[in-house]
Structures are given as structure tokens and as C-alpha cells.
Amino acid sequence: MKITQVEAIPLFAAFADALKVVPPELSQPAFSMRNNPLLGQGAIIVRISTDAGLVGIGEAMGRPGPRGTAAHINEVLAPMLLGADPRHHLALWTAMNETMRFAPMGISGVDMALWDLRGQIYGDSLPNLLGGAMRDTVGCYASPIPYMATPEATAEKAREFLQQGFQAVKLKIGRGLGVDIEHVEAARSAIGSDIKLLVDANGAYTAAESIALAQDLVKLDVFWLEEPVHPEYADDLARIRRRVDLPLASGEWLGSWVQFRDLLKAEAVDVIMPNITRCGGITGMMKIADLAALENVTVAPHGVGAGIGIIAAIAACAVMPNFLIYEYNQLFNPLRHSVMREPIPFEQGVLKPNEREGLGLSLNEKIIERYRID
């Protein structure tokens, strides 16, 4: 069996096309977007065709710009893959990493499509192909409660997530220690003591500020503090971790498994957060999870993206021994459910891996054509 075609399709759904008025908490939901407002949601859809008539699909991260990653796939990775056997996913993943260390997002989409093909070839589900599911359901949290104007609005958003069945929610912080605590207190009061409350600063603070903040967050029974400092400042994360009695999480912005290795060696985190559309796909995520297991660190994958990446991440989470919780992003995204015909299996606060061959998905071609920007 040979690969005959590789196609990467960049998609972008502008908020202004879907909403009459774009609220500020949507365009600037977090500290990391203060200078680069979020104008919409993007994704790259990858299709790999074979001479046996099988077609695998995958998804690569659409941030910061889907056209660039799509070009990397179409112009650099595709020529490497044409004529290769799609069953040789590990050999192809290794070759792609050697050639394109600077673009793991493109590799992610290709790897995901190869795993989808693998499932179709062998007639089995991804959890089975990955070694067998350790759990029937995947626990998740709603993300995010963005930068709402008032603590009362934050509390109302938290209650909305509870009404949808979530048993854990994440709040964006990073607007100053005093403001942050007001909003954390509001969210905690709204959801009660039995619901997990996670907070994410997106690198807003210095190490000293993070330590002071964490001491107050402990009193509010916060589940973890995510990215209190810039995600590449592993030494600062390690210093904070030694000073506070609160789990630290980071990793959503990291791409290669080597970057995760360095983060783990620095003893900087209690929880790592790879995104399957950015970290090298399914193969990359499982390698990262293995590295974390050696350091007794848990994995809570970052969940921003369209539905294809979510389905792939659910399968990986069902298998990995050191899985903690999955981020089921709820920020407005016209691509999340529409790019595929099958629903995301969410019920009573958990996600469920499907038992179909491969990813078990089919693309909604009308939606693909509507949002493609190439």
C-alpha cells in the first residue's frame, strides 16, 4: 500500500462573520492575547490518500495562522510521504522530525491522519491500536471562563458550565493579583466546594508575584495554577514549585517532545499539557506521556482546536496510564463541531472514546469549503 496524495487545507472562521458584535472577552479572553486579539478560530485539515482507496484525516493547530502550517505540510512534508507505506507511521514520524524540527504542528496533522489510516487498514479503534484503553470515559473540564468584566459575570459563566454537566472549570487570570483573587473567589462561591476550579495565568506574572498569588489560591482550594510565568522559563517554574503548596501545570505552547523532556528535567511542573495538534500528533503525545511517567508527572492535554483533534486526544487519554484530566475548550468556535459529521461524545461531564475504525470520522465537505482560506 502506498500514499498517493497529501493535502493540507487551512480553515479560518472569523468571529465578525458569525456575530453581530464580538464581545471583548472573546477577542481578548486571556493575558497572552492582550497585544494580539483573537479574531476567529483556525485549523488545518490534513487528508492522506492511498492507492487502496483509503483516506485518513487529521488536524494541525491553526494558531497563530493556518496558512503557514498548511504550506509546510503541502510543500515540505507531502513530497517526503508520497509513495511511502502509510503503515510505517513511526518511521515516517521520525523522518519528519529530522527534517522539520521547527514545525511540529504540521507533523501533528500528518501523524493523526496516518493513525486514522492505520485504524482503517487493520479494522480497529485507536485505543486498541495504542495498546488498549485503561478507562471507558475521559474526565474533562470546561475552559475557559475568560476575562469577564465583573466577578458577578465570572460567577454566572461558572454556573453555566455546571448546568452543562461539567464537574471542573478553568478560569483565566492575569489581570493583577487583587483582581484575580476577586474573580477566583466569585467562581469558587458559584460552583461550591465539590467542583474542581483550575486557574490559568498564561504567563502574566514574575516568579515573586506567582508565589504570592499561589499562597492565596491555596486558601481557595484551587486545583492547579497553570503557566504563572512565561512558558519557556522552566527555572522560574521550578522556583515557584518549590515554594508553593499548589500543583503547577504548563506545556500547551511547547511543540517537540525534546522541549517537554527539558521541562521535566528541570522539575518545573506537576502536570504537563501537550496539545495533540501541536506536539507531534498521537505519536508525539504518547512519547511525551511516557517521558512524564518516568518523572511521576501527570498529563492533562491542552484542548484548543477543532473536533478532529479532540477525538484523537480522547483516544490517547483513554490509553495513557498517567492521564489526569482533559481540557474541553468551550470558547466560541464555529469549527469545533461542524467540520465533521459525527458528534463529540460528551455526556454527564465526561468524554468517551469511540470504538469505530481509526478516528471514525467523516468530513463535512460543505463546511470545509465554506471556511477554507487557501
Sine and cosine of phi, psi and omega as CSV:
sin_phi,cos_phi,sin_psi,cos_psi,sin_omega,cos_omega
0.00,0.00,0.68,-0.74,-0.06,-1.00
-0.77,-0.64,0.50,-0.87,0.12,-0.99
-0.98,0.20,0.78,-0.63,-0.03,-1.00
-0.94,-0.34,-0.36,0.93,-0.01,-1.00
-0.41,-0.91,0.63,-0.77,0.12,-0.99
-0.78,-0.63,0.82,-0.57,-0.05,-1.00
-0.73,-0.68,0.77,-0.63,0.09,-1.00
-0.92,-0.39,0.81,-0.59,-0.08,-1.00
-0.90,-0.44,0.92,-0.39,0.04,-1.00
-0.98,0.20,0.71,-0.70,0.03,-1.00
-0.85,-0.53,0.53,-0.85,0.10,-0.99
-0.49,-0.87,0.79,-0.62,0.04,-1.00
-0.91,-0.41,0.96,-0.28,-0.03,-1.00
-0.97,0.26,0.70,-0.71,0.03,-1.00
-0.87,0.50,-0.62,0.79,-0.06,-1.00
-0.90,0.43,-0.42,0.91,0.03,-1.00
-0.98,0.18,-0.37,0.93,-0.07,-1.00
-0.97,-0.22,-0.38,0.92,-0.10,-1.00
-0.81,-0.58,0.64,-0.77,0.05,-1.00
-0.92,0.39,-0.64,0.77,0.04,-1.00
-0.74,-0.67,0.81,-0.59,0.02,-1.00
-1.00,0.01,0.93,-0.37,-0.05,-1.00
-0.92,0.38,0.50,-0.86,-0.05,-1.00
-0.87,0.49,-0.54,0.84,-0.01,-1.00
-0.94,0.33,-0.20,0.98,0.08,-1.00
-1.00,-0.01,-0.67,0.74,-0.02,-1.00
-0.98,0.21,-0.47,0.89,0.05,-1.00
-0.71,-0.70,0.95,0.31,-0.10,-1.00
-0.98,0.18,-0.17,0.98,-0.12,-0.99
-0.41,-0.91,0.20,-0.98,-0.06,-1.00
-0.86,0.52,-0.63,0.78,-0.08,-1.00
-0.92,0.38,-0.19,0.98,-0.01,-1.00
-0.94,-0.35,0.29,0.96,-0.05,-1.00
-0.91,0.41,-0.54,0.84,-0.01,-1.00
-0.96,-0.29,-0.07,1.00,-0.04,-1.00
-0.64,-0.77,0.98,0.21,-0.10,-0.99
-0.83,0.56,0.56,-0.83,0.06,-1.00
-0.98,0.18,0.91,-0.42,-0.06,-1.00
-1.00,-0.09,-0.23,0.97,-0.02,-1.00
0.08,-1.00,-0.20,-0.98,-0.01,-1.00
-0.86,-0.50,0.70,-0.71,-0.02,-1.00
-0.84,-0.54,0.25,-0.97,0.08,-1.00
-0.28,-0.96,0.36,-0.93,0.14,-0.99
-0.87,-0.49,0.85,-0.52,0.06,-1.00
-1.00,-0.07,0.77,-0.64,0.00,-1.00
-0.93,-0.37,0.75,-0.66,0.09,-1.00
-0.84,-0.54,0.78,-0.63,0.06,-1.00
-0.86,-0.51,0.85,-0.52,-0.02,-1.00
-0.96,-0.26,0.48,-0.88,-0.01,-1.00
-0.82,-0.57,0.24,-0.97,0.03,-1.00
-0.97,0.26,-0.07,1.00,0.08,-1.00
-1.00,-0.07,0.05,1.00,0.01,-1.00
1.00,0.05,0.02,1.00,0.01,-1.00
-1.00,0.05,0.57,-0.82,0.01,-1.00
-0.76,-0.64,0.83,-0.55,0.06,-1.00
-0.98,-0.20,0.56,-0.83,0.01,-1.00
-0.84,-0.54,0.48,-0.88,0.03,-1.00
-0.49,-0.87,0.04,-1.00,-0.01,-1.00
-0.66,-0.75,0.70,-0.71,0.13,-0.99
-0.92,-0.39,0.44,-0.90,-0.03,-1.00
-0.84,0.54,0.71,-0.71,-0.01,-1.00
-1.00,-0.10,0.08,1.00,0.05,-1.00
-0.96,-0.28,0.58,-0.82,0.00,1.00
-0.99,0.14,-0.31,0.95,0.00,-1.00
-0.52,-0.86,0.86,-0.52,-0.10,-1.00
-0.92,0.39,-0.47,0.88,-0.04,-1.00
-0.90,0.44,-0.63,0.77,-0.06,-1.00
-0.90,0.44,-0.74,0.68,0.00,-1.00
-0.92,0.39,-0.62,0.79,0.05,-1.00
-0.88,0.48,-0.64,0.77,0.03,-1.00
-0.90,0.43,-0.64,0.77,0.05,-1.00
-0.86,0.51,-0.67,0.74,-0.01,-1.00
-0.92,0.38,-0.76,0.65,-0.09,-1.00
-0.93,0.37,-0.57,0.82,-0.15,-0.99
-0.99,-0.15,-0.39,0.92,-0.06,-1.00
-0.90,-0.44,-0.76,0.65,-0.06,-1.00
-0.97,0.24,-0.66,0.75,-0.06,-1.00
-0.82,0.57,-0.73,0.68,0.02,-1.00
-0.88,0.48,-0.49,0.87,0.05,-1.00
-0.93,0.36,-0.55,0.84,-0.15,-0.99
-1.00,0.03,-0.45,0.89,-0.07,-1.00
-0.87,0.50,0.78,-0.62,-0.01,-1.00
1.00,0.05,-0.13,0.99,0.01,-1.00
-0.99,0.15,0.34,-0.94,0.06,-1.00
-0.99,0.11,0.87,-0.49,-0.06,-1.00
-0.91,0.42,-0.28,0.96,0.03,-1.00
-0.95,0.30,-0.29,0.96,-0.04,-1.00
-1.00,0.03,0.80,0.60,-0.14,-0.99
-0.89,0.46,-0.62,0.78,-0.04,-1.00
-0.94,0.33,-0.65,0.76,0.05,-1.00
-0.90,0.44,-0.65,0.76,0.01,-1.00
-0.94,0.34,-0.63,0.78,0.03,-1.00
-0.89,0.46,-0.68,0.74,0.02,-1.00
-0.90,0.43,-0.68,0.73,0.01,-1.00
-0.90,0.43,-0.66,0.75,0.02,-1.00
-0.90,0.44,-0.64,0.76,0.01,-1.00
-0.91,0.42,-0.61,0.79,0.02,-1.00
-0.92,0.40,-0.54,0.84,-0.06,-1.00
-1.00,0.04,-0.56,0.83,-0.13,-0.99
-0.75,-0.66,0.87,0.49,0.01,-1.00
-0.88,0.47,-0.42,0.91,-0.09,-1.00
-1.00,0.06,-0.01,1.00,-0.08,-1.00
-0.67,-0.75,0.89,0.46,-0.02,-1.00
-0.91,0.42,-0.35,0.94,0.00,-1.00
-0.90,0.44,-0.68,0.73,0.04,-1.00
-0.89,0.45,-0.67,0.74,0.04,-1.00
-0.86,0.50,-0.58,0.81,-0.01,-1.00
-0.86,0.51,-0.74,0.67,-0.02,-1.00
-0.91,0.41,-0.64,0.77,0.02,-1.00
-0.92,0.40,-0.72,0.69,-0.02,-1.00
-0.86,0.50,-0.66,0.75,0.01,-1.00
-0.88,0.47,-0.68,0.74,0.03,-1.00
-0.91,0.42,-0.58,0.81,0.04,-1.00
-0.91,0.41,-0.61,0.79,0.06,-1.00
-0.93,0.37,-0.59,0.81,0.08,-1.00
-0.88,0.48,-0.69,0.73,0.07,-1.00
-0.88,0.47,-0.67,0.74,-0.01,-1.00
-0.85,0.52,-0.67,0.74,0.04,-1.00
-0.89,0.45,-0.63,0.78,0.03,-1.00
-0.94,0.35,-0.63,0.78,-0.01,-1.00
-0.89,0.45,-0.70,0.71,-0.07,-1.00
-1.00,-0.10,-0.01,1.00,0.07,-1.00
0.90,0.44,0.67,0.74,-0.08,-1.00
-0.59,-0.81,0.26,-0.96,-0.03,-1.00
-0.99,0.16,0.33,-0.95,0.02,-1.00
-0.89,0.45,-0.70,0.72,0.04,-1.00
-0.84,0.55,-0.64,0.77,0.03,-1.00
-0.91,0.41,-0.67,0.74,-0.01,-1.00
-0.92,0.39,-0.46,0.89,-0.01,-1.00
-1.00,0.09,-0.03,1.00,0.08,-1.00
0.85,-0.53,-0.11,0.99,0.04,-1.00
0.93,-0.36,0.72,-0.69,-0.03,-1.00
-0.94,0.34,0.69,-0.72,0.08,-1.00
-1.00,-0.07,-0.17,0.99,-0.02,-1.00
-0.49,-0.87,0.53,-0.85,0.00,-1.00
-1.00,0.09,-0.39,0.92,0.02,-1.00
-0.76,-0.65,0.41,-0.91,-0.03,-1.00
-0.89,-0.46,0.92,-0.39,0.03,-1.00
-0.91,0.41,0.56,-0.83,-0.07,-1.00
-0.55,-0.83,0.22,-0.98,0.09,-1.00
-0.77,-0.64,0.47,-0.89,0.05,-1.00
-0.99,0.16,0.70,-0.72,-0.04,-1.00
-0.55,-0.84,0.65,-0.76,-0.17,0.99
-0.93,-0.37,0.22,-0.98,0.42,-0.91
-1.00,0.10,0.95,-0.30,-0.10,-1.00
-0.97,0.24,-0.21,-0.98,0.00,-1.00
-0.95,0.30,1.00,0.07,0.05,-1.00
-0.98,0.21,0.43,-0.90,-0.13,-0.99
-0.93,0.38,-0.55,0.83,-0.08,-1.00
-0.71,-0.71,0.38,-0.92,0.11,-0.99
-0.85,0.53,-0.55,0.84,0.02,-1.00
-0.90,0.44,-0.64,0.77,0.04,-1.00
-0.93,0.38,-0.60,0.80,0.09,-1.00
-0.87,0.48,-0.71,0.70,0.01,-1.00
-0.88,0.48,-0.65,0.76,0.00,-1.00
-0.91,0.42,-0.65,0.76,0.04,-1.00
-0.90,0.44,-0.64,0.77,0.04,-1.00
-0.88,0.48,-0.67,0.74,0.02,-1.00
-0.91,0.41,-0.56,0.83,0.05,-1.00
-0.87,0.50,-0.67,0.74,0.01,-1.00
-0.91,0.42,-0.61,0.79,0.04,-1.00
-0.90,0.43,-0.62,0.79,0.02,-1.00
-0.90,0.43,-0.43,0.90,0.04,-1.00
-0.99,0.13,-0.08,1.00,0.07,-1.00
0.96,-0.27,0.00,1.00,-0.03,-1.00
-0.95,0.31,0.59,-0.81,0.04,-1.00
-0.94,-0.34,0.13,0.99,0.04,-1.00
-0.40,-0.92,0.60,-0.80,-0.02,-1.00
-0.66,-0.75,0.45,-0.89,0.02,-1.00
-0.86,-0.50,0.69,-0.72,-0.03,-1.00
-0.93,-0.37,0.72,-0.69,0.11,-0.99
-0.99,0.16,0.78,-0.62,0.07,-1.00
-0.84,-0.54,-0.03,-1.00,0.02,-1.00
0.86,-0.52,0.34,0.94,-0.01,-1.00
-0.97,-0.26,0.30,0.96,-0.10,-1.00
0.93,-0.37,0.61,-0.79,-0.14,-0.99
-0.86,0.51,-0.68,0.73,-0.02,-1.00
-0.91,0.42,-0.72,0.69,0.02,-1.00
-0.89,0.46,-0.68,0.73,-0.01,-1.00
-0.84,0.54,-0.75,0.67,-0.06,-1.00
-0.90,0.44,-0.60,0.80,0.04,-1.00
-0.86,0.51,-0.68,0.73,-0.03,-1.00
-0.97,0.26,-0.58,0.82,0.07,-1.00
-0.91,0.42,-0.68,0.73,0.04,-1.00
-0.87,0.49,-0.65,0.76,0.00,-1.00
-0.91,0.43,-0.69,0.73,0.00,-1.00
-0.91,0.41,-0.69,0.72,0.00,-1.00
-0.89,0.46,-0.67,0.74,0.02,-1.00
-0.89,0.45,-0.59,0.81,-0.05,-1.00
-0.95,0.30,-0.58,0.81,-0.12,-0.99
-0.99,-0.14,-0.25,0.97,-0.01,-1.00
0.99,0.11,-0.04,-1.00,-0.13,-0.99
-1.00,0.05,-0.25,0.97,-0.08,-1.00
-1.00,0.03,-0.20,0.98,-0.03,-1.00
-0.99,-0.14,0.72,-0.70,0.02,-1.00
-0.94,0.35,0.70,-0.71,0.06,-1.00
-0.86,-0.51,0.89,-0.45,0.00,-1.00
-0.95,-0.32,0.52,-0.86,0.05,-1.00
-0.78,-0.63,0.53,-0.85,-0.10,-1.00
-0.70,-0.72,0.90,-0.44,-0.04,-1.00
-1.00,-0.05,-0.19,0.98,0.00,-1.00
0.77,0.63,0.64,0.77,0.10,-0.99
0.97,0.25,0.49,0.87,-0.13,-0.99
-0.98,0.21,-0.35,0.94,-0.26,-0.97
-0.85,-0.53,0.24,-0.97,0.18,-0.98
-0.99,0.15,0.14,-0.99,0.03,-1.00
-0.89,0.45,-0.69,0.72,-0.02,-1.00
-0.89,0.45,-0.70,0.72,0.03,-1.00
-0.89,0.46,-0.63,0.78,-0.02,-1.00
-0.90,0.44,-0.63,0.77,0.01,-1.00
-0.91,0.42,-0.69,0.72,0.02,-1.00
-0.89,0.45,-0.68,0.73,0.01,-1.00
-0.89,0.46,-0.71,0.70,-0.06,-1.00
-0.88,0.48,-0.56,0.83,0.00,-1.00
-0.89,0.45,-0.57,0.82,0.07,-1.00
-0.98,0.22,-0.57,0.82,-0.01,-1.00
-0.91,0.41,-0.55,0.83,0.03,-1.00
-0.86,0.52,-0.64,0.77,-0.02,-1.00
-0.91,0.41,-0.39,0.92,-0.02,-1.00
-0.99,-0.15,0.23,0.97,0.08,-1.00
0.84,0.55,0.71,0.70,0.07,-1.00
-0.96,0.26,0.66,-0.75,-0.09,-1.00
-0.96,0.28,-0.67,0.74,0.11,-0.99
-0.39,-0.92,0.31,-0.95,0.12,-0.99
-0.92,-0.38,0.87,-0.49,-0.08,-1.00
-0.97,-0.26,0.74,-0.67,0.08,-1.00
0.69,0.72,0.86,0.51,0.04,-1.00
-0.91,0.41,-0.52,0.86,0.05,-1.00
-0.87,-0.50,0.09,-1.00,0.02,-1.00
-0.77,0.64,0.73,-0.68,-0.13,-0.99
-0.88,0.47,-0.30,0.95,0.02,-1.00
-1.00,-0.06,0.02,1.00,0.00,-1.00
-1.00,-0.05,0.95,0.30,-0.07,-1.00
-0.90,0.45,-0.59,0.81,-0.01,-1.00
-0.91,0.43,-0.64,0.77,0.04,-1.00
-0.91,0.41,-0.66,0.75,0.05,-1.00
-0.86,0.51,-0.68,0.74,0.00,-1.00
-0.90,0.44,-0.63,0.77,0.01,-1.00
-0.90,0.43,-0.68,0.73,0.03,-1.00
-0.89,0.45,-0.69,0.72,-0.06,-1.00
-0.87,0.50,-0.58,0.81,-0.01,-1.00
-0.96,0.29,-0.30,0.95,-0.13,-0.99
-0.97,-0.24,-0.21,0.98,-0.11,-0.99
-0.81,-0.59,0.46,-0.89,0.01,-1.00
-0.99,-0.17,0.87,0.49,-0.06,-1.00
-0.46,-0.89,0.78,-0.63,0.00,-1.00
-0.86,0.50,0.68,-0.73,0.07,-1.00
-0.97,-0.26,0.66,-0.75,0.01,-1.00
-0.81,-0.58,0.57,-0.82,0.05,-1.00
-0.23,-0.97,0.21,-0.98,0.12,-0.99
0.80,-0.60,-0.10,0.99,-0.08,-1.00
-0.91,0.42,-0.45,0.90,-0.03,-1.00
-1.00,-0.01,-0.11,0.99,-0.02,-1.00
-0.99,0.15,0.52,-0.86,-0.04,-1.00
-0.95,-0.32,-0.92,0.39,-0.14,-0.99
-0.99,0.17,0.40,-0.92,0.03,-1.00
-0.92,0.40,-0.38,0.93,0.05,-1.00
-0.92,0.40,-0.63,0.78,0.06,-1.00
-0.89,0.46,-0.64,0.77,0.05,-1.00
-0.92,0.39,-0.60,0.80,0.06,-1.00
-0.85,0.52,-0.70,0.71,-0.02,-1.00
-0.91,0.41,-0.61,0.79,0.04,-1.00
-0.89,0.45,-0.67,0.74,0.00,-1.00
-0.94,0.35,-0.64,0.77,0.00,-1.00
-0.90,0.43,-0.47,0.88,0.02,-1.00
-0.97,0.23,-0.06,1.00,-0.06,-1.00
0.78,0.62,0.73,0.68,-0.15,-0.99
-0.99,-0.11,-0.28,0.96,-0.12,-0.99
-0.64,-0.77,0.40,-0.92,0.16,-0.99
-0.99,-0.14,-0.40,0.92,-0.06,-1.00
-0.68,-0.74,0.74,-0.67,0.11,-0.99
-0.96,-0.30,0.45,-0.89,-0.17,-0.98
-0.74,-0.68,0.91,0.42,0.04,-1.00
-0.93,0.36,0.55,-0.83,0.12,-0.99
-0.97,-0.25,0.80,-0.60,-0.13,-0.99
-0.91,0.42,-0.36,0.93,0.04,-1.00
-1.00,0.00,-0.01,1.00,-0.02,-1.00
-0.83,-0.55,-0.45,0.89,-0.23,-0.97
-0.99,-0.13,0.25,0.97,-0.02,-1.00
0.96,-0.27,0.32,0.95,0.08,-1.00
0.97,0.26,-0.39,-0.92,-0.01,-1.00
-0.91,0.42,-0.69,0.72,0.01,-1.00
-0.87,0.48,-0.71,0.70,0.01,-1.00
-0.89,0.46,-0.69,0.72,-0.03,-1.00
-0.90,0.44,-0.66,0.75,-0.01,-1.00
-0.92,0.38,-0.57,0.82,0.07,-1.00
-0.91,0.42,-0.67,0.74,0.01,-1.00
-0.90,0.43,-0.66,0.75,0.03,-1.00
-0.89,0.46,-0.62,0.78,0.04,-1.00
-0.90,0.43,-0.67,0.75,0.04,-1.00
-0.87,0.49,-0.69,0.73,-0.01,-1.00
-0.91,0.42,-0.61,0.79,-0.02,-1.00
-0.88,0.48,-0.57,0.82,0.01,-1.00
-0.92,0.40,-0.38,0.93,0.01,-1.00
-0.96,-0.27,0.18,0.98,-0.01,-1.00
0.86,0.51,0.63,0.77,0.02,-1.00
-0.94,-0.35,0.64,-0.76,-0.02,-1.00
-1.00,-0.02,0.26,-0.96,-0.07,-1.00
-0.87,-0.50,0.79,-0.61,0.05,-1.00
-0.75,-0.66,1.00,0.09,-0.16,-0.99
-0.84,0.55,0.65,-0.76,0.12,-0.99
-0.93,0.36,0.63,-0.78,-0.19,-0.98
-0.86,-0.50,0.35,0.94,0.01,-1.00
-0.97,0.26,0.72,-0.69,0.05,-1.00
0.53,-0.85,-0.13,-0.99,0.04,-1.00
-1.00,0.05,0.01,-1.00,-0.16,-0.99
-0.93,0.38,-0.45,0.90,-0.03,-1.00
-0.90,0.44,-0.72,0.69,0.04,-1.00
-0.90,0.44,-0.56,0.83,0.03,-1.00
-0.90,0.44,-0.72,0.70,0.00,-1.00
-0.88,0.47,-0.66,0.75,0.03,-1.00
-0.91,0.42,-0.66,0.75,-0.01,-1.00
-0.91,0.41,-0.61,0.79,0.03,-1.00
-0.86,0.51,-0.69,0.73,0.02,-1.00
-0.88,0.48,-0.69,0.72,0.00,-1.00
-0.91,0.41,-0.66,0.75,0.00,-1.00
-0.90,0.43,-0.55,0.84,0.01,-1.00
-0.91,0.42,-0.40,0.92,-0.13,-0.99
-0.99,-0.15,-0.62,0.79,-0.18,-0.98
-0.94,0.34,0.74,-0.67,-0.05,-1.00
-0.90,0.43,-0.56,0.83,-0.10,-0.99
-0.98,-0.18,0.45,0.89,0.06,-1.00
-0.93,0.37,0.63,-0.78,0.02,-1.00
-0.93,-0.38,-0.88,0.47,-0.05,-1.00
-0.27,-0.96,0.46,-0.89,-0.06,-1.00
-0.93,-0.38,0.62,-0.78,0.05,-1.00
-1.00,0.07,0.95,-0.30,0.06,-1.00
-0.99,-0.11,1.00,-0.05,-0.11,-0.99
-0.90,0.43,0.69,-0.72,-0.03,-1.00
-0.86,-0.50,0.11,0.99,0.07,-1.00
-0.89,0.45,0.62,-0.78,-0.08,-1.00
-0.75,0.66,0.83,-0.55,-0.04,-1.00
-0.50,-0.86,0.98,-0.22,-0.01,-1.00
-0.89,0.46,-0.27,0.96,-0.04,-1.00
-1.00,-0.01,-0.34,0.94,-0.21,-0.98
-0.83,0.55,-0.75,0.66,-0.07,-1.00
-0.98,-0.21,-0.35,0.94,-0.20,-0.98
-1.00,0.08,-0.37,0.93,-0.11,-0.99
-0.95,0.31,-0.27,0.96,0.01,-1.00
-0.79,-0.62,0.39,-0.92,-0.07,-1.00
-0.99,0.10,-0.35,0.94,-0.04,-1.00
-1.00,-0.02,0.57,-0.82,0.01,-1.00
-0.98,0.22,0.39,-0.92,0.16,-0.99
-0.98,0.21,0.83,-0.56,-0.15,-0.99
-0.98,0.20,0.99,0.11,0.01,-1.00
-0.91,-0.41,0.77,-0.63,-0.01,-1.00
-0.36,-0.93,0.75,-0.66,0.06,-1.00
0.80,0.60,0.67,0.74,0.12,-0.99
0.99,0.12,0.08,1.00,0.01,-1.00
-0.73,-0.68,0.35,-0.94,0.09,-1.00
-0.96,-0.29,0.46,-0.89,-0.05,-1.00
-0.80,-0.60,0.75,-0.66,0.09,-1.00
-0.93,0.36,0.61,-0.79,0.02,-1.00
-1.00,0.07,0.31,-0.95,-0.04,-1.00
-0.96,-0.28,0.19,0.98,-0.01,-1.00
-0.98,0.18,0.18,-0.98,-0.02,-1.00
-0.92,0.39,0.73,-0.68,0.02,-1.00
0.88,0.48,-0.68,-0.73,0.08,-1.00
-0.96,0.29,-0.40,0.91,0.01,-1.00
0.93,0.36,0.53,0.85,-0.09,-1.00
-0.85,-0.52,0.40,-0.92,0.15,-0.99
-0.75,-0.66,0.65,-0.76,-0.06,-1.00
-0.98,0.22,0.56,-0.83,0.16,-0.99
-1.00,0.02,0.99,-0.12,-0.15,-0.99
-0.90,0.45,-0.51,0.86,0.03,-1.00
-0.90,0.43,-0.64,0.77,0.02,-1.00
-0.94,0.34,-0.64,0.77,0.03,-1.00
-0.85,0.52,-0.72,0.69,-0.01,-1.00
-0.93,0.38,-0.55,0.84,-0.02,-1.00
-0.91,0.41,-0.64,0.77,-0.14,-0.99
-0.96,-0.27,-0.03,1.00,-0.02,-1.00
-0.93,0.36,0.59,-0.81,-0.11,-0.99
-0.80,-0.60,0.40,0.92,0.03,-1.00
-0.99,-0.13,0.00,0.00,0.00,0.00
